[in-house]
Amino acid sequence: MQFKKVSHVLFDLDGLLLDSEIIYTEAFTTVCAKYGKEFTWEFKASLLGFQGPECAEKIVKTLDLPITKEEFMGECWEIYRELFPKAQLMPGAEKLVKHLHKAGVPIALATSSGQESVEMKMQKHKELLSLFHHLTMGTSDPEVKKGKPDPAIFLVCASRFPEKPKPEDCLVFEDAVNGIKAAKAANMQVVVVPDPRIDAAELKDATLVLKSLEDFKPEMFHLPPYPS
C-alpha cells in the first residue's frame, strides 16, 4: 500500500517515542486518590494531547478537587521529578529517528509538553533529542496558543523548517486521538501507534494505524527505506 509522498516528518513525544504516559497516569491517579477521587482510563483517554495546564484544569473541575489547578500541577511535579528521568524509549523509536536523520529526512518534535518537562524526561536520551532539526514544545511555546486537537502545534512546527514545507508534505507520528484530529486539521497525513485500549472507531481518521513503530515501513510514504 502506498500513501502520498512526504518530505518532512513531525513526531509527538509522550506515548509515541517515550513511554511517559504511564508516569502521567501514576501522578494524576496518586494526586486524585489523595482527595478521594478516582482517575479512570476513560477520563485519561479524553485528555491525551492536551497541554499541562489544560489537563490540570479539566481534572480539577471534572473531579471537583478541593485545590486549584496550580496546586494540582505542583503536586504532580513532585512525582514527575522522581519518575521522568527514568522514562524509557518506546520500541522502534530510536531506530526510526536515527534512520530518518541519517537518510537526510528533516525531522522535528511537536510535543504538548513544556521545555522543563522535555529536558527532564529526555535526560537519558539527549543524543536522540539532538537529531531533531528543532523542538516545538506546546506548553512553553508562545506561538502555540492552543493544545491538540487544535492544529497549531503542527503548523508552527512545520513552519520552522528552513524549507517551509507545505502541510500536505509533512507526515505526523502520534499515539493519541487528539493528535490525529490536530494532524488532520493541519492537512497532514498521520501514522498513529495508539494505546491498545483506544477504541478502533476513534482511529478512523488516521492515515495508518500500527501496533508499534517497529512495524513502520518508510517507503510507504516514499521515504528512504531501512538498509536491508
N, C-alpha and C positions, 0 to 999 in steps of 0.2 A: 504493500500500500504506500502511495506517495502523497505527500501533503505539499502545500505551497512552499516554494523556496524561501529561505530566510538568510539574512546576513549577520544579524546580531542576536545575542541571547541574554535574557534577563532572568536572574534566579531569585526566588524567595529564599529565606534562610531557615526560620523556625519550622521544624517538622518536615522540611524538604531536604536541606543539606545537613542540618544539625538536629539531633534527637533531643530538642529542648522543650518540646510541648509537654513532655511528662513533668518537667520541672515547674512550668507554669501551673499545670493541673495540681501538683502537690502543694504549691504555695497557696493557690486560691482555695483548695479544699481545706487546708490547715487553718487559714485565717477565718474562713466562713464557719468552720466547726467550732472555733473558739467562741463564736456568738450564737451557737446552737442552730446554725443553718447548714443545709446540705448543698454542695456544689455538684450538680449532676453532669453526666456526659452530654445530655441533650442541650443543656444550657451552654456548656463549654463549646459545643459544635457551632452554636449561633454566634460565638464571639471570635472564632478563628479569623485572623486577618485584620482585626481592629487594632488601632494604636493603644498603647498602655492606658492613658487617661480615659479613653472611651470605654475600655474594658472595665476599669475600676468603677466608673460612673454607673455603668449598666448593672454590675454586680451589686453594688451598694443599694441602688434603687430597687432592683427586682427582688432582692432577698431582704430588703428593709433592714439593713445592718445599722446598728446604732453608732456608726462612725462616718467621717467624711471620706470622700474618695482619696484625698491626700493621705489620710491616716491609713486607709486600706493599702495604698501603694507603699507607704513606709513600712508597714508590717510585712508585705510581700518581699520587699528589698532585703530584709534581714535574712530571709530564706534564700533569695537569689544569690546573695554574696557567698553563701556557703556552697550552693549547688551548681551555679552557672559554670565555674571553671572546670567542672568535671564532665561537661557535656561532650558527647561523642558524635562523630560524623555518621550520617546515615549510609547504608550500604550503596556503593556505586558513586557516591558524591565526589570523592577525591579523584577517582578515575576519570569521570566525565569532565570536571572542571579543568584538570590538568591536560586532558586530551584537547579540549577546545582551545585552551590558551596556547598550547604547543603548535596547534594547527593554524594559528593566526586568526581565529574567530574572535571578534570583540565581545567580551562578556562583562556584565555588571551585576551588582547586587541591588535588589529592590526589596527592602525589608521594612515592616511596620515598626520594628524595634528602634530605639534611640541609640545614639553613639556609645554612651556609657555601658548600656546593656550588651551591645555587639562586642565591644572590647573585652568585656568580662567573659562572655560566652566563648569567644574565639582565642582566648589566651594560649591554648594548646595548638591552635590551628592558624597561627599568624602567617605561615608560609602560603597556605591555601588562600587566605584573605588577600595576600599581596598580588595574586594572579588576576584579580578583577581590575578592569580599567578604572572603575570608580564605584563607590558605595553610596547608595541613596537610602538614608535611614529616616523613615517617615516621622517618627515621634520627635526627632530633633532637627528636622529639615524645614526651614521657614517656607520653602516653596511648595511643600506638600501639605496643603491645608486640611485635607480630609483623608481618613484611612480607607482601606478597601472595604466595601465593593466599589468605592469611587475610583476611577481610573487614574487619578492624579499621579500616584507614585510611579506608575509605569511610563506615563507620558513624560514626566520630569526626568526620570532615569534615562530614557531613550534620547532625550534632547541633549544630554551631557556627553554623548559620544561626539568626537570631532566631526564625524561624517554626517551627523544629524539624520539618521535613517528614518524612513517613513515608518509609522506604526505597523503597517502590514508586512514590513521586512523584519520584524522582531518576533522572536519566539520566547514565550514566558514558561518557566517551570514553577509549579505551585503544588500545594498539598491541600488547600482549603477552598470551600465553595465560594467564599467572599473573594478569594484570589482569582478564581475562574471568572466571576462576574466582572471584576476590575479589568482583567485582561481583555475580555470580550468587549467591554465598554470602550477600551482603548483601541479596539480594532486590531488586536494581536492574536496570533494562534497561541494556544496554551496546552501544555502537557501537564497532566495532574497525576501525582502519586499520593492518593488520599489515605487517610486513616481508614482501615478496613470497616470501621463501624459506620462510616458515612453511607447513607442510602444511595444506591446507584442512580436513582431518578434525579438526585440533586447534581449529578455529574454530567448530565446530558449535553450541556453546552461546551464541555471540554473538547478540544480537537483530538486528544488522545489520552486514554486512561491507562496507567501502568501500575503494577503491583510494587515495583522497585525501580530506582534509577538504573540498576544493573540491566534492566530489560530494554533500555533506550538504544535505538539504532540511529545514529546521527544522519546517515544517508537518506533516511525517510524524509528529511526536510532539506535535502541537498547540501548537507554539511559534510565535511571530510569524515570518512568512516574511520573506525578504530583500525590501527595496523593489524593485519592478520597474523 
